[in-house]
Amino acid sequence: MSPPRYPEKTAFPHLYYLLGAYFHQDFDINGNTLEEILATCRKDLPTEDRKETAAEIHRFIAAYGDSDSRLAEEFVQIFHPDIIAEGWEGLTTREWLLRISELLEEK
């Protein structure tokens, strides 16, 4: 078996899942705003998974967030998201990820 193309994915499995499950090409079936999409996510995911995803977001930012441009580049290189986080609702990738983390931690 060959190694994964981007082994960093394995360091962030919950975040990788969140992006694939809720921010795919048809993301709008879950809502049009981060708040709407994450409301669906909060209903679907157990509290522990939401907490782990939020923790992975903070680890990802700590690992790659020395600049906003590097964070945005690494986000795309590692996760190959179907959506464009940079500029979503006027947010940088860092702000977008932090807002998702906040929404995941809401009750």
C-alpha positions, 0 to 999 in steps of 0.5 A: 500500500502506498502512503497517502498523498497528503499524510497531514489529513490523518492528523486532522480526521475530524476536520477532514470529515466535517469538510467532506460531509458539510462543505462539499459541492452541494453544501447548500442542502444544509444551509447557506450560511455557516450558522445554518450549516453548523446547526445541522452539523450540531444535530448530527454529531455527538458532542465529543466529535464536535469538541474534537473537531474544534480542537483539531481546528486550533491545532491546524491553525497552530501548525500552519497559521504563522501567516494568513496566506500560508494557512489558506494555502495549506488548508487547500493543499491538505484538505482539497475542499470543494468550497472556497473558504477564503472570502466566504462571508468576507472571512479569511480562512483563519476567521472562517475556521475559527467561526466554525470552531465557535459554532461547533462549541455552541450548545 
